[in-house]
Amino acid sequence: MPDRKPPADVDQLLTLAKHILQNFEPGRSTVVHCVGGIGRSGLVALSVLIHHGYEVEEAIEYVTEKRGRKAPDTESQLAWFKENAAKLKLAK
């Protein structure tokens, strides 16, 4: 995924979100990071939360609060996330 850009393929991000959720263990932490820790990693974190059942605005609020900055950090990433959230959520 290019820096400060949305992913080219929603299915790749969905595959990553599923992998993170399948390997999640209660009581353990999962770290998702990129260079700035907001844009690309924010999209991954948002995708995991949406796939887990969060609503769009609830996920954005949660990730933004935890990271201490608006996540994702670009309008194109935010628009991409909102446009693809339903696919990320329904593809169980």
N, C-alpha and C positions, 0 to 999 in steps of 0.2 A: 504494500500500500504506500503510495508516494506521500511524503511529508506534506501536511496541511491540505490534503486532497481526500475525497471519499474513495472507498475501494472500487475497483472496476467490476468486481464480481460478488454479489450478495451471497452466493452459495459458499464461497470460500470463507467468508466471515461467519456464516451459519455453521459450517463444519468446525471452525475454531471454537465458537460458543458452545456447541454440543460437546466437544472434547473437554473443555474446561469444566462443564457441568458434570460430565460422566466421571471425571477424575477428582471431583470435589469431595473432600472428607470433612465432616463436621468437626469443629475444633481446630482446624488447620487453616492457614492462610494461603491464598492464591494471589500472586503478584502479576499484574499486567503492566508493562511499561514500554515506552518508546522514548525518543530523545527528550521531548519536553514533558511527557507524562500526562498530556491532556487530550490531544487530537486523536491520533491513531489508537492509543491505549484507551482513551475515553470511549471511542466507538466500539472497541472490543468489550469493555465493561458494560456499556449500554446494551449491546447485543446479548450478552449473557443474561442480564437482568430481564430484558424483554422475553427472551426464550424461556426464562424461569417463571414468567407470569406477571411481571410489573407492567403497569401502563406507561405510555410514552413519557408524559410529563413527570410522573412519579420517578421513573428511571433517571431522567435528566436532572431532576432536583437532587436525587440521592448521590449520583456520581459527582455533580458540581459541588455539593456540600462536602463530600469526602475528599475531593482533590483540592478544594479551596479556590478553584477557578472555574469559570464557565467551561463545561465539557459537553460536546466537543467544542473546540475553540474557533472553528471557522463556520461561516454561514453555509458553505457548500456541504460540509460534513453534517451539519445539523439538518439541512434539507434532505440529504441522502438518507439519514437515519429515519426521519419522520416518514419519508416516502416508502422505505423498506421495512419499517417496524412490523407491519402486519405479516409479511412473509417470514420474518425472523421469529415471530411469536407462534405462528400456526404450523411451522415445519417441525413438528415433534417427531 
